[in-house]
Amino acid sequence: MNKKNCIACGKELKGRSDKRFCDQHCKSTYHYRRSLEEAPRFYNKVDNQLKLNRKILKQYNKAGKATVRASLIKEDGFDSNFFTHYWKNNKGDVYLFVYEFGFLKKQEHNIEKYVLIKWQDYMEK
């Protein structure tokens, strides 16, 4: 009879013949280590960027509306290509949103800026 060992810790396995791990902790540890070795999945990259964008927009928009230089928030890692939805106002301006925080790219005196807003109930119509 062949003795099999846990593929995570190396301990001798007891029980079923197709058993690969000695306990749930070893199984979890093994799969976690494997996930670190793999290239990040597309979903993770997008999700991480959305979380970072939201954090940055929230940080610069404490009052509900603000204007900030694009270079300033880009230095913090903001990427305007990642957003969750949009809203178009009566003037035709399209605000891109990262969850409840929105932004609109503007050019003022040859300086790229973002107008930052927070989602309001009236925007749902």
N, C-alpha and C positions, 0 to 999 in steps of 0.2 A: 504494500500500500504506500503510495506517494504521500509525503507530508507536504502540505502547502503552507505558505507563510503569507501574512498580511502584506499587501503591496505598499502600504503606507509606513508601517513601523517595523515590519519583519517578524513579528511574533508568530508563533505556530497557531494555525487556525484549527478550531474544533467545530464540528457541526456539519452542515451541508457540504457536499462535494464541490459545489460551484461557488462557494463563499470566497470573496476576495478581500474583505476587511474584517478585522476583529471586532470593531464596534462602530457606532455612528460617528464618533469623534474622528477616528482614522479616515473614514470615508469622506467626511467633510473637509478635513485637512488636505487629503490627497487631491480632491477636485479643486479646492481653493488654490493650491500651489500650481496645478496645471493651468488654471485660468490666468495666473500671473505671467506664465510663460508664453501664452498665446497673444497674438496681436489684438489690440482693443477692437471690439466689434463696432460697426458703424453706428448702431443704436447708442452705444455708450458715449461715443464721440459727440453725437448730436445732443444727447441728454446733458452731458457735462457742459457743453457750450451754452445751452439754454439756461442752465442753472447759474452759470457765471454771468451771462448777460443780464438775467433778472437781478442778481445781486448788485451788479454795477449800476443798473438803472435805478434801483431802489436807493442806493447810496447817494446818487446825485440828484434825486428828486424827492426830497423830504416834504416839500410844501404842496405837492400835487401838480405843479407846473414849474418847469425850469428850462433854461437854455444853457448849453454847455458846449465848449469846443470839442469837435470830433477827435482831435489829436489827444486830448486829455483822457477820454474814456477808452480810446483804442490802446493807449499805453497800459491800461489796466487789464486788457485782454478782450474787450468788447468786440464782437464780430456781427455787423449788421445783416449778414446773410442768414443768420439763425433767428427765426421768430416763429410765433405760434399762430397768429392771425393778424388781420388788418381791419382798419376802420376808415371810411372815407367821409370827410365832413362836407358841409354844404358848399364850401369853396372849391371842393374837388381835391383837397390835400389828402393823401393817403398815409395814415399813421400805421406803422408796423408795431405789433405788440409782442411782448414776451410775457405771457400770462396777463397780469393786470397792469403792466408798465409799458407805455407806448413811446415811440420816438418818430420824429419826422426830420429828415435831412434837409438842411437849409444852407444857402450860401449868402453870407453877409460880408461885404467889403473884402471879397476874395478869401474869406476864411470859412472853412467848412464847419458847420455847427449842427447840433441836434436840439430840437425842441422836444422836451420830455413831458409826458402827461401821464395821468393815472386814469384807468378805466372808470367811466361813470355810467350810471343806470340808463341815462338817455341814449347812450351809444348802441344799445341793443336793438333799436328799431331800424 
